[in-house]
């Protein structure tokens, strides 16, 4: 297991300024005082980690990440509980997904225990940035990422990589509160293709979703939903969230993993929670017409999206070129039950019987 040296900031943000930010943190707007860095080389492997003052990264203009997009990242949250302890939700699952992403992007794999320790080191240093318990859906958002840092021009895997963790206090992802969002069905763009990087958490997948998101906003929608790139028939995911459908017989359905869909930590947790709540959980390919027809017939009673940032978000309307359908104008009962179950666990309001929570501080 790696060890970490500490170089604490000599000029941390004053308490008064930090308190004002935590009162209304938004999402991803302000970074904490420190960051973690771990370097890797092909010949030497992983070096011991460092806690450093947060600040700009120095990169050679020829660094591989800038030219060939060789980078991956993760996203998870730290939650303050009523006893003032600070916890993370399934961080080892994020570590394992980062390893899968690394294999796909030809980057080095960081051990699970070193990933988790890097999170602990940063949260311990910046624990005053974790919002107080009872202040709504507030948390400290953690962003681990890895980049190809070798300076070279040539299409091959980088011989050097650097792993970082930064953090930002976060409020509710959707500032308007819990209300159904509208989705635009993208038929011109695809998020990922067969054999590509769709199952990895890398920046290229998000970059490819942005044109669809711009299109969604232009049509008055909050988010975009993508179809498979081969047949343009099957539902895959949103630009940054997985999607679920609740049927009137109590079945909970989500698109199966095909190699083009990101395996969300929240998604996998909901699959288990759904079964525990008495729902029949199904993973399968879902034609887009099933969504449209299911809403029209009443077969589909609720739709929701999920992800680390937004947790569980009800979906109301699907719009496409030439039509739209609305499943509900209010959050559904099953959607809210799953959402509350997750949040109560994350904030320590209910017992963790599954071993999903890990104490950081």
N, C-alpha and C positions, 0 to 999 in steps of 0.2 A: 504493500500500500504506500502511496506517495505521501510525503510530508510537505508542509506548507510554511514558507517564511512569511513574516508580516512586516509590511512597510506602511504603517498607518498614516493617514492624511494629517498634516499639521494644521490645516485650515478647514475643518469640516463645516458644513453649513450650520449657521447659528440656530439654536433651538427655536427661536421665534419664527424664523423664515420656514424651517421645516414644518413646524406646527401649522402654519398657514397653508402650506402645500397639502398636508395630509387632510385638512378640512375639506378640500375639494381637489383630489388628485387627478381626476380625469383618467386617461389610460395611455401609458407610455410617454408622458410629457416630460417628466423630470426623472433624472437618474440619481441614484444614491451616491454616497461619498467614495465608495470603493468598487473594485472589480477584482476578479481572480484571473490569473493567466498560467497556463501550463504549456510548455514548448515540447515539440517532438521532432526528432530527425530520424531518417531512415537507418543511419548507422548506430545512433545512441539510444533510440527509443524515447520514452517519456521521461522528461526531467521532473524534478520536484516542483511543486506549484508555488505561486507567489500571490499574496494579497497586496494589491497596489492601490494608490489613489486613482479614482476614476478619471479618465482623460483620453485625449486623442491617441489613436494607434498609429505608430510610425510604420509605413509600408514602402518598400521599394516599388517604383512605378511598374516594374516588370513582375511583381508578385502574381503567382498563378491564379489566385482568386479573382483578380481584376480582369483577366483575359479569358479564362476558361470556366469561370463560375464554379470552381471546386470548393463548395462550402455547404455546411449543414447546420441546423440549429434545433433547439427545443424550446418549449414554453411550459412553465409550471408556476404554482403560486405557493407562497408561505402565508399561513393563517395564524393570527393570534387567538388563543383560547382564553376563556374566562379567568383562568389562574395565571395568566400572563405568559404561559409557555407558547412556543411557536412551532408549528407543524407543517409538513408538506404532505400532499396527497399522492401516493404511489410513485415517489421519485425514482425507484428502481425500474419502473416500467418506462419512464422517460429515458433512463440510462440505456436500457436494452434497445429502445427504438433508435437512439442515437447511434448505437453500434450497428444496427441494421442499415441505417442511412449511410454510415461511414463505409460499410462494405459496398454499397451501391455506387457511391461517389469516389471509390478508391482512396479513401482517407484512412488513417489509423484508428483502431478501436480503443477507446478509453475504458478501462475497467469500471464496472458498475460501482464498486466501493469508492473509487477515486472520483467518479462523477458526483456521488452523494456527498462525499466529504467536501468537495469544492463548493457545493451549495451551503453546507453547514458553516464553512469558514466565512463565506460572504455574509450570510444572515447573522452570524454571531457578531461580526464587525459592524453591521448596519442594522442591528435589531431595533434601534429607535425609529427606523423608517417603516417598520411594520405597523400599519394602522391599528388603533385600539380595538379591542373586542366590543361588539355591540354598535359599531358605527356603519351598519348596513353591509352591503356586499363589498367590503374593502379588503385588500390584501396587498402583499408585496409580490409583484410579478417578476419572475426570474427568467432570464434569457441566456441560457448556455449556447455557445456557438463555436464552430471550428472552421478555420479557413486555411487554404493552401498559401503558405507565406514564403515559399522559396521564390527567389527572383530568377526567372528564366522565361524564354519564349520558345515553346515547343510543346506539342500536344502529347503529354504523358502525365502520369500522376506525379504530384509534387513530392520532393524528397524532404520537405519540411512542412510542418503544420503547427498551428497554434490554436489552443482551446481557451476560450474566455467565458466568464460568467459576469453579466451585469444585471442590475435590478432596478425596478421602478415601482413606486407605490401606485396602486390602481383602485379606482372606484368601479362602479358597475359599467360593463362594456357598452351597454345601450343606455344612454343617459335618460332617455324618455320613460324608463320604467318597463315593467313587464306587460308588454302588449304585442300582439301578433305582428310580425314583420312581413313585408311583401318581397317576393322573389321574382326576378326576371329570368326566363328560360333562354339560355344562350344556345342558338342553333348555328351560329357562325364560328364560334370559338370553342376549343376544347382545352381543358386544364392539363391533361396528360394523355399520352398514347401508349398502346401496348408495347411492352419491352422498354419503356422509358423510365423516368424517375418518379412516377406518380405515387408509389408507396413510400418514398423517402421524404423526409422533411427537409427540403432544400429550397433555397431562394428562387430557383428557376421556376418551380411549380407556382409560386405565388406571383412571380412576374408575369407568367403566362395567363394568370387569371384577371389581371388588372384591366385589360381592354374590355373584358366581359363585364367587370364591375362598373366601368365608365358607361357602358351601354345600359346597364341596369339603372343607374342614377338618371340617365337621360330619359328613361321611360318611367320615372317616378317611383322606382323600387329601391329597397334598402340593400339587397344583396343579389348575387347572381347564382344560378344553379346550372351545373354542366351535365351534359350527356356523354356517353362513351364516344370516343373518337372514330371507332370503326364503323358502327352502324347508325350512330346518332339516334339511337332508340332507347337506350337504358340509362336510368338516372344514376349518377355517380356521387357527386358531393357539391357543396357550395365552394366558394373561393377559399374558405378557411375553416369550414365546419362540415361535419357529417350530418346525415339527415335520417329521420325515423318517421314511420307512418303507423298510426293507431287505427285498427279496424274495429267495427262495431261488435264483433264477436270476442274482443279482448286480445286479438293477435297484435303483436308488436313486430313490425317488419322494417328491415334496413337493407340497403344494397350490400351484397356479399363482396368480400375483398377479392379483387381480380388482378392485383398488381398495379392498378392505376388509381387506387383509392388509398388515402392515408389512413392507417390504422390508429384512430384516435384513442387516447387513454380514456377520455370521457365516454366515447363510444363503447369500448370494451367493458367499462364499468356498468353502463346502462344495460348491456346485454345480460349481465349477471343480476343486476337489481330487478330488471323486468321479470325474470323468472321467479325471484323471491317475492315479488308483489303479486304473483298469480297470473301473470300474462304468458301467453304462448309466444315465445321469441323465435323469430325466423330471419335467417340471412339468405337472401336470394337476389337474383337479378330482377329489377323492377322496370317494366316498360313505362315510358312517360305517359302513354295513353291510360295506363292503370290509375295514375294519379288523377288525371282529368276526369275519367269516367267514374272513379271511385268517389270523388267529391260530389259529382252530379247525382249519383245513385244513393248517396248516404253510406256507402260501404266504408269509406275512409272518414273517420270522425275527428281525427286530430293529426296534425303534422308538426314536427318540431325539429330544430337543428341543435347541434351540441358541439362543444369544444371547450378547451381550458379557459379561454378568455371570457366567452359568453355563457358558459355553463350549459344551461338548457334554455333555448329561446323558442317560443311558439311561432309557428308560421301561419299566416292568415291567407294571403292571396298569392296565387301563381299567375303571372302574366306572360304572354308570348305574343309574337307578331300575329295579330288577328283575333286574339281572345284572352280570356282570363277566367279563373275560377277561385272562389273563396270558400274555404272549409269552415272558417269561424272568424268572428270579429273579437272574440274573447279567448283567453288562454284556456285550454282544455283541462279537464280534471286529471287525466292520466299524466299529461305533460307536467302539471304543477306538482303532482305527487312525486314524480321522479326527481324533479328539480329540488323540491324541499328535502327529500331524502338525501340527496347528494350534499346539499349545502349544510344541513344539520350535522352530517358526518364530518365535513371539512372543518367546520367551526367548533367541533367538539361538543355539540348539543346532544348528540346521541352516542352510545357506546360503539366503538370500532370493533365489531365482532369478526371482521374479515382480514384484519391486519393490513389495512390500506394506508393508515396514517403513520408517518414517521416523525418523531420529535427532532427538531433541529436545534432549538435553544431551550 
